[in-house]
Amino acid sequence: MEKEQETTHSLVSKFSKEMITLIQEKELAVLTENGVDDQRATTLLRQPPPPQPPRRRKRDLYQDPSVFEHVDQQAIAVAESEQTSYTELVDQLTYGLLTDL
């Protein structure tokens, strides 16, 4: 059991680092396209934004939690199937969703 946990931890760490690298590369490309020089863009990507309170309260985002029933059903269906990678899991969980919420 412990070996499986270590293997899972290793895979999640590996895929997380890959995803972060891909996201940073994409953000760098967008910043460069918008005229931000490479050195400034690199600096912006290294420094996380400062913490701040949420812009809206949860109750302002939706009134009825049943609007998320399809998301719950999708998560249940994904949990019943097998994924070969972290990326595949994320793709299956977020397929067809229109917003981050």
N, C-alpha and C positions, 0 to 999 in steps of 0.2 A: 504494500500500500504506500509506504513512504517513498519507494523508488518511483512509483507512478506519479506521486505528487511532485517529486523533484523534476521528472520529465515534463509534466504539465507546466510547472513553473518556468522551466527553461524555455519551452516553446512559446509561452505567453510573453516572456521577457524579450525573446528574439523577435517575435512578430510585432510587439509594441515598439521596439526600437526601429524596426523597418518602417512601420506606419508613421512614426514621428519624423523620420528622415524624409519620407515621401512628402509629408505635409509641409515640412520646412522647404524642400526643394520647390514645391508648387507655390508657396508663399513668396519665396525669393523670386521666382519667375514673374509672378503678378506684380510685385514691387518694382522689379526691373522694367517691366512693360509700362508701368505708370510713371517712369522717369526717376525713380529713386536709385541713386548710385549704389553699386555693389557693397561698398564698405558700410554705408549707412543702413542698407537693407540687412546685412549680416548682423549689425549691432541691434537693430530692431527685433530680429528673430531670436537673439540670445537672451534678451531681457523680457521676462514674462510681464504682462500688464499688471499694474498694482491691483490689489483686491478692492472690490467695491460692492456696495449692496445691490441686490437685483433691481432692475428697472421697473418691474411690475410684480405684484403679488400673485401667488398661484391662483387665488380666486378670481383675479382679473383675466386670466388666460382661458379659463373654461368654467362653465357653470355645472355641467353634468358629467361625472366621470365615465358614464356609459359611452361617451364619444371615443373612448380608448379600447372598447371591446374588441375591435378588429385587430388592434396591436397585441392585445393579450392572446387572442386566438393564434395569431401568427407566431408569437413567442412559444406557445405550447406546441405548435406543429414543428417548429425548428428544434425544440428540445427533444422531440420524439425521433428526429433523424440524426444521422451522423455527419459531422463536418470534418474535412481533412485538414483545415487550417483555421487560424484565428480570422484571417481575412474573409474566408468563406462564411464563417459564422456571422461576422458583422454584416456582410452583404445580404445574407438570408434574413437577418433580423430587421434590417432597414429597407429591404426591397419594397418599393411602392410608397414609401412614406414621403410626404411633401414638405414637412417642416421638422426642425430639430425637436420640437415638443412631442 
